[in-house]
Amino acid sequence: MASQKKLQGLVAATITPMTQNGEINLSVIGQYVDYLTNEQGVKNVFVNGTTGEGLSLSVPERKLLAEEWVTKGKDKLDHVIIHVGALSLPEAKDLAKHAAEIGADGIAIIAPSFFKQVNKDGLVAFLRNVASEAPGTPFYYYHIPALTGIKICVEELLDGMKEQIPTFQGVKFSGTDLLDFGRCVKKNDQGQLMLLYGVDEQLLSALIMGADGAVGSTYNFLGRASNLVLEAFSNGDNFLAQKYQFSIQEFLGFVIAQGFGVAQIKAVMTLVSGLPMGPPRLPLSSASEEFIAKVKARLESVKNCPHS
């Protein structure tokens, strides 16, 4: 039975561990769960998304990963959200049905993005078809226009979405348009939906705008530091929250300048956690030794982020 707890706080967009041969490495997931909960204070995960190279994986691989996260996360994680989006409607429906069957706490769907001539009605119809395969499972829309090229405003999508998709619970908003995000918050004045922000370096801005929580790749290794932002903000100490956010931004600004993608995220996670995340899947290339060496020193400044 899926969790009925409210999804809020930090959600780690999980990395898919791989062997040096590029095969998924399920043996790491149990330790990964323990690392997130014990070391980073993160108890929610978003599996098979962008950071997890979901669209580079086969359907059987995605199912195996979903099963492993649900199994290993039982009684340890509060929410295991499975991203089931795909370019193919039948594949997305199959993944949604599977996620529901294994007891995932929610499913999320990215907009299919090969054909860009997508209008609101077509997108909602696609989402509705997928969500209907998991009628008892909370459903989240995953908005990431920089990668999909689908720029339909989320505020516009929210109109009538709950009526068409009864399981619709909220949005993973991975865009920098705080105007659209703010309008979503205003439209959600009854608080029925969970609005989760997905641009880690803008976490505090989104909290001030009214975000319920955040989903991001850096919460895999900066979870503890980011939780300090949440804690200070919830205590009404915006000055302290800002201090923590600036400390995180200093590190993120540095890595983004180096070229910070999935390969680099895997390298940083391996460095911080000691868990072997392996290389990314082709066509992505592994992070350079130079990048890893530069990051090693910078990480210390975030680790030593003052607690008061």
MARVOPA-759769 format. One record per residue (C-alpha): y, z, x; residue in three letters. Coordinates in steps of 0.02 Angstrom, whole numbers, padded with zeros to 5 digits, always signed. Each point is the difference from the previous one (the first is absolute). Layout:
<pts>
YZXALA/...
</pts>
This chain:
<pts>
+00000+00000+00000MET/+00168-00052+00071ALA/+00125+00136+00044SER/+00129+00046-00133GLN/+00118+00076+00129LYS/+00173-00073+00011LYS/+00019-00121+00145LEU/+00149+00057+00102GLN/+00051+00044+00176GLY/-00062-00104+00147LEU/-00136-00133-00016VAL/-00071-00071+00162ALA/-00025-00188-00005ALA/-00165+00004+00092THR/-00047-00102+00152ILE/-00168-00088+00002THR/-00095+00055+00156PRO/-00086-00146+00086MET/-00120-00023+00144THR/+00049-00102+00151GLN/-00096-00143-00081ASN/+00112+00005-00152GLY/-00125+00079-00121GLU/+00053+00142-00115ILE/-00047+00169+00073ASN/-00046+00116-00143LEU/-00058+00139+00117SER/+00180+00051+00034VAL/+00052+00032-00181ILE/-00068+00178-00015GLY/+00096+00057+00155GLN/+00151-00098-00062TYR/+00002+00099-00164VAL/-00008+00164+00096ASP/+00138-00055+00118TYR/+00118-00046-00143LEU/-00029+00160-00097THR/-00010+00124+00144ASN/+00120-00074+00129GLU/+00127-00095-00104GLN/+00000+00095-00165GLY/-00029-00162-00097VAL/-00122+00006-00146LYS/+00027-00169-00083ASN/-00054-00170+00064VAL/+00032-00182-00044PHE/-00150-00102+00058VAL/-00015-00187+00039ASN/+00186-00035-00009GLY/+00109-00090+00126THR/-00028+00129+00138THR/-00186-00004-00039GLY/-00004-00190+00023GLU/-00068-00011-00177GLY/+00031-00186-00021LEU/-00085-00035+00167SER/-00160+00085-00060LEU/-00141-00073-00104SER/-00033+00070-00174VAL/-00162+00085+00059PRO/+00095+00082+00145GLU/+00135+00062-00117ARG/-00131+00075-00114LYS/-00087+00088+00144LEU/+00165+00075+00060LEU/+00047+00055-00176ALA/-00169+00085-00020GLU/+00014+00088+00168GLU/+00175+00066-00035TRP/-00048+00063-00173VAL/-00159+00081+00067THR/+00075+00080+00156LYS/+00159+00049-00092GLY/-00092+00095-00138LYS/+00067+00180-00012ASP/+00116-00035+00148LYS/+00123-00130-00062LEU/+00103+00015-00160ASP/+00012-00187-00032HIS/-00092-00152+00065VAL/+00094-00154-00061ILE/-00089-00165+00030ILE/+00101-00159+00020HIS/-00095-00136-00095VAL/+00125-00143+00007GLY/-00059-00172+00051ALA/+00055-00181-00015LEU/-00148-00031-00114SER/+00002+00079-00173LEU/-00192+00016-00009PRO/-00004+00088+00169GLU/+00138+00121-00049ALA/-00090+00038-00164LYS/-00164+00029+00093ASP/+00085+00119+00122LEU/+00086+00094-00142ALA/-00163+00022-00094LYS/-00086+00062+00158HIS/+00141+00124+00038ALA/-00017+00073-00174ALA/-00190+00012+00015GLU/+00007+00098+00163ILE/+00128+00123-00069GLY/+00161-00052+00086ALA/+00152+00099-00057ASP/+00101-00158-00026GLY/+00013-00185+00037ILE/+00148-00099+00063ALA/+00034-00186-00007ILE/+00113-00109+00106ILE/+00072-00159-00076ALA/-00107-00152+00046PRO/+00113-00093+00118SER/-00062-00174+00048PHE/+00084-00083-00149PHE/+00180+00058-00004LYS/+00045-00074-00170GLN/-00050+00162-00086VAL/+00099+00064-00147ASN/-00001+00174-00075LYS/-00115-00044-00145ASP/-00129-00083+00115GLY/+00002+00147+00120LEU/-00018+00130-00139VAL/-00144-00101-00075ALA/-00087+00000+00170PHE/+00025+00188+00020LEU/-00059+00032-00178ARG/-00159-00100+00028ASN/-00041+00099+00157VAL/+00045+00170-00072ALA/-00110-00032-00152SER/-00153+00006+00113GLU/+00039+00183+00036ALA/+00056+00064-00171PRO/-00013+00185+00046GLY/+00080-00013+00173THR/+00187+00022+00036PRO/+00079-00165+00052PHE/+00146-00026+00120TYR/+00097-00158+00038TYR/+00024-00030+00187TYR/+00170-00083+00032HIS/+00024-00070+00176ILE/+00112-00154-00015PRO/+00026-00023+00188ALA/-00185-00045+00016LEU/-00040-00077-00169THR/+00160-00098-00022GLY/-00010+00050-00185ILE/+00174+00068-00031LYS/-00011+00046-00185ILE/+00101+00161-00020CYS/-00109+00149-00038VAL/+00127+00062-00127GLU/-00029-00161-00097GLU/-00189+00021+00013LEU/+00008+00176-00072LEU/+00058-00068-00168ASP/-00151+00003-00112GLY/-00124+00030+00142MET/-00068+00164-00071LYS/-00026-00081-00170GLU/-00097-00144+00077GLN/-00094+00105+00128ILE/-00038+00174-00072PRO/-00065+00063+00168THR/+00162-00045+00090PHE/+00055+00156+00096GLN/+00131-00060+00123GLY/+00055-00105+00146VAL/-00022-00004+00188LYS/+00174-00067+00039PHE/-00008-00073+00176SER/+00167-00088-00001GLY/+00171+00046+00068THR/+00096-00041-00160ASP/+00059+00173-00048LEU/+00102-00076-00142LEU/-00160-00060-00084ASP/-00086+00164+00042PHE/+00143+00103-00071GLY/-00004-00101-00161ARG/-00187+00034-00012CYS/+00034+00187+00016VAL/+00134-00010-00135LYS/-00117-00097-00115LYS/-00133+00133+00032ASN/+00112+00139-00066ASP/-00144+00079-00096GLN/-00099+00014+00163GLY/-00155-00085-00071GLN/-00025-00108+00155LEU/-00025+00046+00183MET/+00122-00094+00112LEU/-00067+00004+00177LEU/+00107-00070+00140TYR/-00079-00104+00138GLY/+00130-00023+00137VAL/-00031+00149+00113ASP/+00163-00006+00098GLU/+00097+00014-00164GLN/-00099+00146-00073LEU/+00147+00119-00022LEU/+00108-00135-00081SER/-00138-00031-00127ALA/-00021+00186-00035LEU/+00185+00015-00037ILE/-00016-00151-00116MET/-00140+00089-00094GLY/-00165-00051+00082ALA/-00151+00105-00051ASP/-00086-00026+00167GLY/-00035-00128+00134ALA/-00138-00115+00060VAL/+00004-00057+00180GLY/-00091-00041+00159SER/+00093+00125+00109THR/-00060+00147-00105TYR/-00165-00024+00091ASN/+00079+00072+00157PHE/+00171+00062-00054LEU/-00060+00089-00156GLY/+00044+00174+00060ARG/+00175-00052+00054ALA/+00028-00096-00163SER/-00060+00149-00102ASN/+00142+00098+00080LEU/+00122-00126-00077VAL/-00080+00027-00171LEU/+00001+00188+00018GLU/+00182+00010+00054ALA/+00052-00119-00139PHE/-00094+00099-00133SER/+00085+00159+00063ASN/+00169-00083-00024GLY/+00037-00003+00187ASP/+00057-00180+00022ASN/+00073+00035+00171PHE/-00169+00056+00067LEU/-00090-00143-00090ALA/+00122-00120+00083GLN/-00034+00079+00170LYS/-00187-00028-00020TYR/+00024-00176-00067GLN/+00111-00046+00149PHE/-00132+00065+00120SER/-00131-00111-00083ILE/+00119-00147-00006GLN/+00031+00013+00186GLU/-00184-00028+00032PHE/-00020-00133-00134LEU/+00156-00092+00058GLY/-00075-00007+00174PHE/-00171-00067-00054VAL/+00074-00124-00124ILE/+00105-00070+00144ALA/-00161-00024+00099GLN/-00079-00098-00143GLY/-00089+00120-00117PHE/-00139-00074-00104GLY/-00179+00042-00049VAL/-00064-00019+00179ALA/+00132+00121+00065GLN/-00033+00124-00141ILE/-00185+00000+00047LYS/+00044+00032+00183ALA/+00119+00143-00043VAL/-00128+00080-00116MET/-00134-00010+00136THR/+00123+00078+00123LEU/+00052+00142-00114VAL/-00163+00043-00087SER/-00127-00044+00133GLY/-00098-00094-00133LEU/-00049-00178+00051PRO/+00089-00118-00119MET/-00048-00152+00101GLY/+00088-00168+00000PRO/+00071-00090-00151PRO/-00093-00148-00074ARG/+00050-00174+00053LEU/+00121-00086-00011PRO/+00090+00163+00049LEU/-00005+00045+00185SER/-00024+00173+00075SER/+00150+00103+00054ALA/+00045-00021+00184SER/-00032+00134+00131GLU/+00188-00003+00032GLU/+00034+00045-00183PHE/-00126+00144+00006ILE/+00075+00069+00161ALA/+00177-00005-00071LYS/-00051+00083-00162VAL/-00094+00142+00084LYS/+00159+00078+00070ALA/+00101-00026-00158ARG/-00129+00087-00109LEU/+00034+00164+00088GLU/+00176+00006-00071SER/-00067-00006-00178VAL/-00139+00123+00036LYS/+00131+00121+00063ASN/+00109-00024-00153CYS/+00081+00172-00028PRO/-00061+00097-00153HIS/+00166+00081-00036SER/
</pts>
